[in-house]
Amino acid sequence: MQKSACFYAGKIVRKHSFKGELIIKIDKDTPDSITELESVFIALGNNLVPFFIEKSAWQKTLQLRVKLEDINTEADADALINKEIYLPKELLPELDGNHFYKAEIIGYTLEDIHQGKVGVIKGVNEHTPQPLFEVIDAKGNFILVPAIDAFIRAINHESNTILVETPDGLLDLHA
């Protein structure tokens, strides 16, 4: 499976028991149906390797306890700590309106109604009080634009663009 056909679903953060169980910190975009899946892909080096799930259960919010097939010891589990989990993009439910998955908008062009093309979206920062589009403009400048409903006017998945209307002067802060 190619990484481009998948989305980031989470990261293995620790062991749960001495029998190879693991705790995965699940990304907010990952559907709750992850508990019903038969397998996940784990990034090992440059490859995505499938691992079959024997059982899974929610540990706490956004933490999934899993027992993977052939991971039976602490040493087996230790080898997977801090590895990223990926799932095929077709598992993401369709979203309507101005909603999006972080993974699907990377590489989209961000355009402002008044100022035109802002740049290319490189990521979404959710470690702030409100999510922010991380954008690189044509000059290589790093720009942060609030990724909130109040600013987003349209998302066009066919042309890979997001149209926003930012307050006067916001984009000038980055010039």
C-alpha positions as CSV (number, residue, x, y, z in Angstrom):
1,M,0.0,0.0,0.0
2,Q,1.3,3.4,-0.9
3,K,1.3,6.2,1.7
4,S,-0.4,8.5,-0.9
5,A,-3.4,6.2,-0.8
6,C,-3.6,6.3,2.9
7,F,-4.3,8.8,5.7
8,Y,-2.5,9.3,9.0
9,A,-4.7,7.6,11.7
10,G,-2.5,7.8,14.8
11,K,0.7,6.8,16.5
12,I,1.6,4.0,18.8
13,V,2.5,5.7,22.1
14,R,3.1,2.9,24.6
15,K,2.6,-0.7,25.7
16,H,-0.4,-1.7,27.6
17,S,0.6,-5.1,29.0
18,F,3.4,-7.6,29.0
19,K,1.5,-9.6,26.3
20,G,2.1,-7.2,23.4
21,E,-0.9,-5.0,23.7
22,L,-0.4,-1.4,22.5
23,I,-2.0,2.0,23.0
24,I,-2.5,4.0,19.8
25,K,-3.2,7.8,20.1
26,I,-5.8,8.2,17.4
27,D,-5.9,11.3,15.2
28,K,-9.1,13.4,15.5
29,D,-9.9,12.8,11.8
30,T,-9.9,9.0,12.2
31,P,-13.4,7.5,12.1
32,D,-14.7,5.7,15.2
33,S,-15.1,2.6,13.0
34,I,-11.4,1.9,13.5
35,T,-12.4,-0.5,16.3
36,E,-14.2,-2.6,13.7
37,L,-11.2,-2.9,11.3
38,E,-9.4,-6.1,10.6
39,S,-6.0,-4.5,10.0
40,V,-4.0,-1.3,10.0
41,F,-0.8,-0.2,8.2
42,I,2.2,0.6,10.3
43,A,5.0,2.8,8.9
44,L,8.2,0.8,9.2
45,G,11.0,2.7,7.5
46,N,9.7,3.8,4.1
47,N,7.1,1.0,3.9
48,L,3.6,0.6,5.2
49,V,3.3,-2.9,6.6
50,P,-0.1,-4.5,7.3
51,F,-0.8,-5.8,10.8
52,F,-3.9,-7.7,11.6
53,I,-6.0,-6.7,14.7
54,E,-6.9,-9.5,17.1
55,K,-8.9,-7.2,19.3
56,S,-9.3,-3.5,20.1
57,A,-11.1,-1.3,22.6
58,W,-11.2,2.3,23.5
59,Q,-9.0,3.0,26.4
60,K,-9.9,6.7,26.8
61,T,-10.8,9.5,24.5
62,L,-8.7,9.1,21.3
63,Q,-6.7,6.2,22.8
64,L,-7.3,2.8,21.4
65,R,-5.9,-0.4,23.0
66,V,-5.0,-3.0,20.4
67,K,-3.7,-6.5,20.3
68,L,-2.0,-7.1,17.0
69,E,-1.5,-10.6,15.5
70,D,2.1,-11.9,16.0
71,I,2.9,-9.1,18.6
72,N,3.1,-11.3,21.7
73,T,5.9,-10.0,23.9
74,E,7.1,-6.8,25.4
75,A,10.0,-6.8,23.0
76,D,7.7,-7.1,20.0
77,A,5.6,-4.2,21.3
78,D,8.7,-2.1,22.1
79,A,9.7,-2.3,18.5
80,L,6.5,-0.6,17.4
81,I,6.4,2.3,20.0
82,N,6.4,5.7,18.2
83,K,5.4,4.2,14.9
84,E,2.7,5.9,12.8
85,I,-0.6,4.1,11.9
86,Y,-2.2,4.6,8.5
87,L,-5.5,3.5,6.9
88,P,-6.7,3.6,3.3
89,K,-8.3,6.9,2.3
90,E,-11.5,5.1,1.2
91,L,-12.4,4.4,4.8
92,L,-13.0,8.1,5.4
93,P,-16.7,9.0,5.2
94,E,-17.8,11.7,2.8
95,L,-18.0,15.1,4.3
96,D,-20.4,17.8,3.3
97,G,-20.2,21.6,3.1
98,N,-17.0,23.2,4.2
99,H,-15.7,20.3,6.3
100,F,-12.4,18.5,5.4
101,Y,-9.9,16.0,6.5
102,K,-6.5,17.3,7.2
103,A,-4.9,14.6,5.0
104,E,-7.0,15.4,2.0
105,I,-6.2,19.1,1.8
106,I,-2.5,19.0,2.0
107,G,-1.3,20.4,-1.3
108,Y,-4.5,22.4,-1.9
109,T,-4.2,26.0,-3.0
110,L,-5.6,28.5,-0.5
111,E,-7.2,31.6,-2.1
112,D,-8.6,34.7,-0.4
113,I,-11.7,36.4,-1.9
114,H,-10.0,39.8,-1.8
115,Q,-6.3,39.0,-2.3
116,G,-6.3,36.0,-4.6
117,K,-3.9,33.1,-4.3
118,V,-2.3,32.9,-0.8
119,G,-0.3,29.8,-1.3
120,V,-0.2,26.0,-0.9
121,I,-1.4,24.3,2.2
122,K,1.4,22.2,3.8
123,G,-0.5,21.2,7.0
124,V,-3.1,22.0,9.6
125,N,-1.9,23.0,13.1
126,E,-4.4,21.9,15.7
127,H,-2.2,22.6,18.7
128,T,-3.6,26.1,19.0
129,P,-6.9,27.3,20.4
130,Q,-8.3,27.3,16.8
131,P,-7.0,25.2,13.9
132,L,-4.6,27.0,11.5
133,F,-3.8,26.3,7.8
134,E,0.0,26.2,7.4
135,V,0.6,27.8,4.0
136,I,3.7,28.5,2.0
137,D,3.3,31.4,-0.4
138,A,5.1,31.9,-3.8
139,K,8.0,33.6,-2.1
140,G,8.5,30.7,0.4
141,N,7.0,32.6,3.3
142,F,5.2,30.6,6.0
143,I,1.7,31.9,6.6
144,L,-0.9,30.8,9.2
145,V,-4.5,31.3,8.4
146,P,-7.4,30.3,10.7
147,A,-9.0,27.2,9.4
148,I,-12.5,28.0,10.9
149,D,-15.9,28.0,9.4
150,A,-16.2,31.8,9.8
151,F,-13.4,32.3,7.2
152,I,-13.9,29.3,4.8
153,R,-16.3,30.2,1.9
154,A,-15.8,27.1,-0.3
155,I,-13.8,23.9,-0.7
156,N,-13.5,22.6,-4.2
157,H,-12.1,19.1,-4.2
158,E,-12.1,18.9,-8.0
159,S,-9.8,22.0,-8.4
160,N,-8.0,21.3,-5.0
161,T,-8.7,24.9,-3.8
162,I,-10.0,26.3,-0.6
163,L,-11.6,29.8,-0.8
164,V,-11.4,31.9,2.4
165,E,-12.4,35.4,3.3
166,T,-9.9,36.8,5.9
167,P,-10.3,40.0,7.8
168,D,-8.5,43.1,6.3
169,G,-4.8,43.1,7.2
170,L,-4.6,39.4,8.4
171,L,-2.5,38.3,5.4
172,D,-0.4,41.4,5.5
173,L,0.9,40.3,8.9
174,H,3.0,37.7,7.1
175,A,4.3,39.9,4.3
